[in-house]
């Protein structure tokens, strides 16, 4: 993981500012822009979930039902989401495969998060996770994911999963 990448910093109204180093932005809790979402099977019954690598600087070792990351300087939200899908799961999908569902403001994480739903045929695609990002992954039924994100301490709840999955 390159913690010294340059990311897009924004103000509290999501207006772009000068770029900054990712590690400093995380440490100083600077406002930033992210993109990500959920990957579901085309039958809308399964969610691609993963346990974050232990080397991650945020939420290491926790299971999440989402993919995503911080936007690089000059990167549009859709490009960020596509890059993160490829980095985390090895999925190189066409832009039309990502359905934008809105923007979520997280005051706790100081992020504006562009959210996408990605539907794939889970049998057709081979998941090849980047081990710097992902320790483990699994396709989990949506109803189990919704139960885990609210109750299991090994799972992190970003706050928008229910919106994307229900």
Buried (B, 14 or more C-beta within 10 A) or exposed (E): EEEEBBBBBBEEEBEEEEBBBBBEBBEEEBBBBBBBBBBBBEEEEBBBBBBBBEEBEEEEBBBBBBBBBBBBEEBEBBBBBBBBBBBBBBBEBEEEBBEBBEBBEBEEBBBBBBBBBBBBEBEEBEBEBEEEBBBEBEBBEBEBBBEBBEEBEEBBBBEBBEEBBE
